[in-house]
Amino acid sequence: MYIAYWIVAGLLALFYVYSGMLKVIRSRDQLRPMMSWVDRVPVPVLRTLGTVEILGATGLILPPLTGIALPLAPAAAGGFVLLQGGAIAVHLTGEDRRIALNVGLTIMAAVTIWLATRL
């Protein structure tokens, strides 16, 4: 279970650090080709989402790595489940109906919650 957690949580953390950094650093024009929904949210919300993603990725990695505040790992994964639920809603209410990545990330986050409770 320990190795499975690190594989799934590590992949999830890498994705969210990358995605979060893009949202924090890049302009709306630079993000538009990758994320068609960026025009529907204010820039401060976009930056906040990126920050939340980076902090969540940190919450997946640091508690199990240090052995301190272990309940934060499943909480971070639960936050990603909620985040992806909102992302799916945003995609479905807009013109972009591609939600396969969001569904996959939701499943990975749910598996991470389960694995984190077994550490």
MARTI-76788 format. One record per residue: residue in one letter; x, y, z of N, C-alpha, C in turn. Coordinates in steps of 0.1 Angstrom, whole numbers, padded with zeros to 4 digits. Layout:
{drenmar 'A', {X, Y, Z}, {X, Y, Z}, {X, Y, Z}}
...
//
This chain:
{drenmar 'M', {0008, -0012, 0000}, {0000, 0000, 0000}, {0009, 0013, 0000}}
{drenmar 'Y', {0020, 0012, 0007}, {0029, 0023, 0008}, {0034, 0027, -0006}}
{drenmar 'I', {0038, 0018, -0013}, {0044, 0021, -0027}, {0033, 0025, -0036}}
{drenmar 'A', {0021, 0019, -0035}, {0010, 0023, -0043}, {0006, 0038, -0040}}
{drenmar 'Y', {0006, 0042, -0027}, {0003, 0056, -0024}, {0013, 0065, -0030}}
{drenmar 'W', {0026, 0062, -0029}, {0036, 0071, -0035}, {0035, 0072, -0050}}
{drenmar 'I', {0031, 0062, -0057}, {0030, 0062, -0071}, {0018, 0071, -0075}}
{drenmar 'V', {0006, 0068, -0069}, {-0006, 0076, -0073}, {-0005, 0090, -0068}}
{drenmar 'A', {-0001, 0092, -0055}, {0000, 0106, -0050}, {0011, 0114, -0057}}
{drenmar 'G', {0022, 0107, -0060}, {0032, 0114, -0067}, {0028, 0119, -0081}}
{drenmar 'L', {0021, 0111, -0088}, {0016, 0115, -0101}, {0006, 0126, -0100}}
{drenmar 'L', {-0003, 0125, -0090}, {-0013, 0135, -0088}, {-0006, 0148, -0084}}
{drenmar 'A', {0004, 0147, -0075}, {0011, 0160, -0071}, {0018, 0166, -0082}}
{drenmar 'L', {0025, 0158, -0091}, {0032, 0164, -0102}, {0022, 0171, -0112}}
{drenmar 'F', {0011, 0165, -0114}, {0001, 0171, -0123}, {-0004, 0184, -0117}}
{drenmar 'Y', {-0007, 0184, -0104}, {-0012, 0197, -0098}, {-0002, 0208, -0096}}
{drenmar 'V', {0010, 0204, -0094}, {0021, 0214, -0093}, {0023, 0221, -0106}}
{drenmar 'Y', {0023, 0213, -0117}, {0025, 0218, -0131}, {0013, 0227, -0134}}
{drenmar 'S', {0001, 0222, -0132}, {-0011, 0229, -0136}, {-0013, 0242, -0127}}
{drenmar 'G', {-0010, 0241, -0115}, {-0011, 0252, -0106}, {-0001, 0263, -0110}}
{drenmar 'M', {0012, 0259, -0113}, {0022, 0269, -0117}, {0018, 0276, -0130}}
{drenmar 'L', {0012, 0269, -0139}, {0007, 0275, -0151}, {-0003, 0286, -0148}}
{drenmar 'K', {-0013, 0282, -0139}, {-0023, 0292, -0136}, {-0018, 0304, -0128}}
{drenmar 'V', {-0008, 0302, -0120}, {-0002, 0313, -0112}, {0006, 0322, -0121}}
{drenmar 'I', {0014, 0316, -0130}, {0024, 0324, -0137}, {0020, 0329, -0151}}
{drenmar 'R', {0013, 0322, -0158}, {0009, 0325, -0172}, {-0003, 0335, -0173}}
{drenmar 'S', {-0003, 0342, -0184}, {-0014, 0351, -0186}, {-0026, 0343, -0192}}
{drenmar 'R', {-0037, 0350, -0192}, {-0049, 0344, -0197}, {-0048, 0340, -0212}}
{drenmar 'D', {-0041, 0349, -0220}, {-0038, 0346, -0234}, {-0030, 0333, -0236}}
{drenmar 'Q', {-0020, 0331, -0227}, {-0011, 0320, -0228}, {-0019, 0307, -0224}}
{drenmar 'L', {-0028, 0308, -0215}, {-0036, 0296, -0210}, {-0047, 0292, -0219}}
{drenmar 'R', {-0052, 0302, -0227}, {-0064, 0299, -0235}, {-0063, 0287, -0244}}
{drenmar 'P', {-0052, 0284, -0251}, {-0051, 0272, -0260}, {-0052, 0259, -0252}}
{drenmar 'M', {-0048, 0259, -0239}, {-0049, 0247, -0231}, {-0062, 0246, -0223}}
{drenmar 'M', {-0067, 0258, -0219}, {-0078, 0258, -0210}, {-0088, 0268, -0215}}
{drenmar 'S', {-0098, 0263, -0223}, {-0107, 0272, -0229}, {-0117, 0280, -0220}}
{drenmar 'W', {-0117, 0275, -0207}, {-0126, 0281, -0198}, {-0121, 0293, -0191}}
{drenmar 'V', {-0108, 0297, -0193}, {-0102, 0308, -0186}, {-0108, 0321, -0188}}
{drenmar 'D', {-0115, 0323, -0199}, {-0122, 0336, -0201}, {-0135, 0337, -0193}}
{drenmar 'R', {-0139, 0326, -0187}, {-0152, 0327, -0179}, {-0149, 0329, -0164}}
{drenmar 'V', {-0137, 0330, -0160}, {-0134, 0333, -0146}, {-0125, 0345, -0145}}
{drenmar 'P', {-0127, 0353, -0134}, {-0117, 0364, -0132}, {-0103, 0359, -0130}}
{drenmar 'V', {-0094, 0368, -0133}, {-0079, 0364, -0131}, {-0076, 0361, -0117}}
{drenmar 'P', {-0081, 0368, -0107}, {-0078, 0365, -0093}, {-0083, 0350, -0089}}
{drenmar 'V', {-0094, 0346, -0095}, {-0099, 0333, -0092}, {-0090, 0323, -0099}}
{drenmar 'L', {-0085, 0326, -0110}, {-0076, 0317, -0117}, {-0063, 0315, -0109}}
{drenmar 'R', {-0058, 0326, -0104}, {-0046, 0326, -0096}, {-0048, 0318, -0083}}
{drenmar 'T', {-0060, 0320, -0077}, {-0063, 0313, -0065}, {-0064, 0298, -0067}}
{drenmar 'L', {-0070, 0294, -0078}, {-0071, 0280, -0082}, {-0057, 0274, -0083}}
{drenmar 'G', {-0048, 0281, -0089}, {-0034, 0276, -0091}, {-0027, 0275, -0078}}
{drenmar 'T', {-0029, 0284, -0069}, {-0023, 0284, -0055}, {-0029, 0272, -0047}}
{drenmar 'V', {-0042, 0270, -0048}, {-0048, 0259, -0041}, {-0043, 0245, -0046}}
{drenmar 'E', {-0041, 0244, -0060}, {-0035, 0232, -0065}, {-0021, 0229, -0060}}
{drenmar 'I', {-0013, 0240, -0059}, {0001, 0238, -0055}, {0001, 0234, -0040}}
{drenmar 'L', {-0008, 0241, -0032}, {-0008, 0237, -0018}, {-0014, 0223, -0015}}
{drenmar 'G', {-0024, 0219, -0023}, {-0029, 0206, -0022}, {-0019, 0195, -0026}}
{drenmar 'A', {-0011, 0198, -0036}, {0000, 0189, -0040}, {0010, 0187, -0028}}
{drenmar 'T', {0013, 0198, -0022}, {0022, 0198, -0010}, {0016, 0190, 0001}}
{drenmar 'G', {0003, 0191, 0003}, {-0004, 0183, 0013}, {-0004, 0168, 0010}}
{drenmar 'L', {-0003, 0165, -0002}, {-0002, 0150, -0006}, {0011, 0145, -0002}}
{drenmar 'I', {0022, 0153, -0004}, {0036, 0148, -0003}, {0042, 0150, 0011}}
{drenmar 'L', {0041, 0162, 0017}, {0048, 0165, 0029}, {0044, 0157, 0041}}
{drenmar 'P', {0031, 0156, 0044}, {0027, 0148, 0056}, {0032, 0134, 0057}}
{drenmar 'P', {0030, 0126, 0046}, {0035, 0112, 0047}, {0051, 0112, 0046}}
{drenmar 'L', {0057, 0121, 0040}, {0071, 0121, 0039}, {0078, 0125, 0053}}
{drenmar 'T', {0072, 0134, 0060}, {0077, 0138, 0073}, {0071, 0130, 0085}}
{drenmar 'G', {0060, 0124, 0083}, {0053, 0117, 0094}, {0046, 0127, 0103}}
{drenmar 'I', {0045, 0140, 0099}, {0038, 0150, 0107}, {0024, 0153, 0101}}
{drenmar 'A', {0014, 0153, 0109}, {0000, 0157, 0105}, {-0004, 0148, 0093}}
{drenmar 'L', {-0004, 0135, 0095}, {-0008, 0126, 0085}, {-0022, 0127, 0080}}
{drenmar 'P', {-0032, 0132, 0088}, {-0045, 0134, 0082}, {-0046, 0144, 0071}}
{drenmar 'L', {-0036, 0152, 0070}, {-0036, 0162, 0059}, {-0036, 0156, 0045}}
{drenmar 'A', {-0030, 0144, 0044}, {-0029, 0138, 0031}, {-0042, 0134, 0025}}
{drenmar 'P', {-0051, 0127, 0033}, {-0064, 0124, 0027}, {-0073, 0136, 0026}}
{drenmar 'A', {-0070, 0146, 0034}, {-0078, 0158, 0033}, {-0074, 0166, 0020}}
{drenmar 'A', {-0061, 0166, 0017}, {-0057, 0172, 0004}, {-0063, 0165, -0008}}
{drenmar 'A', {-0063, 0151, -0007}, {-0069, 0144, -0018}, {-0084, 0146, -0019}}
{drenmar 'G', {-0090, 0147, -0008}, {-0105, 0150, -0007}, {-0107, 0164, -0014}}
{drenmar 'G', {-0098, 0173, -0011}, {-0100, 0187, -0017}, {-0099, 0186, -0032}}
{drenmar 'F', {-0090, 0177, -0037}, {-0089, 0175, -0052}, {-0101, 0169, -0058}}
{drenmar 'V', {-0108, 0160, -0050}, {-0121, 0154, -0055}, {-0131, 0166, -0056}}
{drenmar 'L', {-0132, 0174, -0046}, {-0141, 0186, -0047}, {-0137, 0195, -0058}}
{drenmar 'L', {-0124, 0198, -0060}, {-0120, 0207, -0070}, {-0123, 0201, -0084}}
{drenmar 'Q', {-0122, 0188, -0086}, {-0125, 0183, -0099}, {-0140, 0182, -0101}}
{drenmar 'G', {-0148, 0181, -0091}, {-0162, 0181, -0092}, {-0166, 0195, -0097}}
{drenmar 'G', {-0160, 0206, -0092}, {-0163, 0219, -0097}, {-0158, 0221, -0111}}
{drenmar 'A', {-0146, 0215, -0115}, {-0141, 0216, -0128}, {-0150, 0209, -0138}}
{drenmar 'I', {-0155, 0197, -0134}, {-0165, 0190, -0143}, {-0177, 0199, -0146}}
{drenmar 'A', {-0182, 0205, -0135}, {-0194, 0214, -0137}, {-0191, 0226, -0146}}
{drenmar 'V', {-0179, 0232, -0144}, {-0175, 0243, -0153}, {-0174, 0239, -0168}}
{drenmar 'H', {-0168, 0227, -0170}, {-0167, 0222, -0184}, {-0181, 0219, -0190}}
{drenmar 'L', {-0190, 0213, -0182}, {-0203, 0209, -0187}, {-0212, 0221, -0189}}
{drenmar 'T', {-0210, 0232, -0182}, {-0218, 0244, -0184}, {-0213, 0253, -0195}}
{drenmar 'G', {-0201, 0250, -0199}, {-0196, 0258, -0210}, {-0196, 0251, -0223}}
{drenmar 'E', {-0189, 0255, -0233}, {-0189, 0249, -0246}, {-0179, 0237, -0246}}
{drenmar 'D', {-0170, 0236, -0237}, {-0160, 0225, -0236}, {-0166, 0213, -0229}}
{drenmar 'R', {-0169, 0202, -0235}, {-0175, 0191, -0229}, {-0165, 0180, -0227}}
{drenmar 'R', {-0152, 0183, -0228}, {-0141, 0173, -0226}, {-0138, 0171, -0211}}
{drenmar 'I', {-0143, 0161, -0205}, {-0142, 0159, -0190}, {-0134, 0146, -0187}}
{drenmar 'A', {-0129, 0139, -0197}, {-0122, 0126, -0194}, {-0111, 0128, -0184}}
{drenmar 'L', {-0102, 0139, -0186}, {-0091, 0141, -0177}, {-0096, 0144, -0163}}
{drenmar 'N', {-0107, 0152, -0162}, {-0112, 0155, -0149}, {-0118, 0143, -0142}}
{drenmar 'V', {-0124, 0134, -0149}, {-0130, 0122, -0143}, {-0118, 0113, -0139}}
{drenmar 'G', {-0108, 0112, -0147}, {-0096, 0104, -0143}, {-0089, 0110, -0131}}
{drenmar 'L', {-0088, 0123, -0130}, {-0082, 0129, -0118}, {-0090, 0127, -0106}}
{drenmar 'T', {-0103, 0128, -0107}, {-0112, 0125, -0096}, {-0110, 0111, -0091}}
{drenmar 'I', {-0110, 0101, -0100}, {-0108, 0087, -0096}, {-0094, 0086, -0089}}
{drenmar 'M', {-0084, 0092, -0094}, {-0070, 0091, -0088}, {-0070, 0097, -0074}}
{drenmar 'A', {-0077, 0108, -0073}, {-0078, 0115, -0059}, {-0085, 0106, -0050}}
{drenmar 'A', {-0096, 0100, -0054}, {-0104, 0091, -0045}, {-0096, 0079, -0041}}
{drenmar 'V', {-0088, 0073, -0051}, {-0079, 0062, -0047}, {-0068, 0067, -0037}}
{drenmar 'T', {-0064, 0079, -0039}, {-0053, 0084, -0030}, {-0059, 0086, -0016}}
{drenmar 'I', {-0072, 0090, -0015}, {-0078, 0091, -0001}, {-0078, 0077, 0005}}
{drenmar 'W', {-0082, 0067, -0003}, {-0082, 0053, 0003}, {-0069, 0048, 0007}}
{drenmar 'L', {-0059, 0051, -0002}, {-0045, 0046, 0001}, {-0039, 0054, 0013}}
{drenmar 'A', {-0043, 0067, 0014}, {-0037, 0075, 0025}, {-0042, 0070, 0039}}
{drenmar 'T', {-0055, 0065, 0039}, {-0060, 0060, 0052}, {-0054, 0047, 0055}}
{drenmar 'R', {-0046, 0041, 0046}, {-0040, 0028, 0049}, {-0025, 0029, 0053}}
{drenmar 'L', {-0020, 0042, 0053}, {-0006, 0044, 0056}, {-0003, 0041, 0070}}
//
